[in-house]
Amino acid sequence: MRRISAAPLAATELVDHLAERRVDAALAAGPLPIALQPIVDLGSGRMVGVEALARFTDGRAPEAWFIDARTTRRGLELERLAFDSAVRLLPDVSDDCYLSINATPRLLTEGELLDELAGRLLPYQRIVIEITEHARVCDYATLRASLSELRGRGVRIAVDDTGAGFASFSHVLELRPDIIKIDRSLVTTLTADPARRALITALVLLALEIGASVTAEGVESPQELETLAALGVDAAQGYLIAKPTTDNSHWFSWPERNWLYPEQSVNQGAPKATLLTLP
């Protein structure tokens, strides 16, 4: 019988041990740094919401941290910490804008999140919970029950990463979200790819049927922005508009800015003939 070396196992255990120490330290440190990114209405040019994105002080990608947490069975704890850290920023967000927070299906059904939210006095109508499409949903009935409770409090639901995950259209049909968020993978080369434009058009039509709005993520060029507006997409976010930032001095000026029509105030509205894109 061939002997299996213990060295790889020892190396794996060391990696897991270091990951566990990192996650434990993050959990013990309290609220995480949160970056906000504006979400802009493509009709008026005003900011309608912000997405909250967890950040970590060592500069590693957030996904690497959540992989560490899941590997060491601390995934729900880190997800809850990220969610709570984002909720703390509601007072810093303009009253006429929503705060969009990411949550996995597991956090919504197993993480005691509903009980925590029920015990807090929050402007629930200003909270949007984004359910990532990269995570497989094994029990839609249980997830829909959790979402129904949240919706009863005024929380809106978004399906994140639409077009990039396991089920796309069927995922949207099962959850009937208030917002459909188009993944960056569909926005890339949108202007040169009729198939991508057709798929986005189909998502816009689906949104109309279920009473949802459509937001495009990862917009990085004026051409993408113009094409999305022409296809009937309601809102957009991405590096073209603004990068996520933890600097709250930027946050407070965002509501006063007309992002697509810089020469006008947010109260003047936008000219209907042309869409002026950002530099």
Buried (B, 14 or more C-beta within 10 A) or exposed (E): EEEEEEEEEEEEEEEEEEBBEBBBEBBEEEEBEBBBBBBBBBBBBBBBBBBBBBBBEEEEEBEEBBEBBBBBEBBBBBBBBBBBBBBEBBEEBBEEBBBBBBBBBBBBBEBEBBEEBEEEEBEBEBBBBBBBBEBEBEEBEBBBEBBEBBBEEEBBBBBBBBBBBEBBBEBBEBBBBBBBBBBBBBBBEBBEEEEBBEBBEEBBEBBEEEEBBBBBBBBBBBBBBBBBBEBBBBBBBBEBBBEBBEEEEEBEEBBEBBBBBEEBEBEEBBEEEEBBBBE
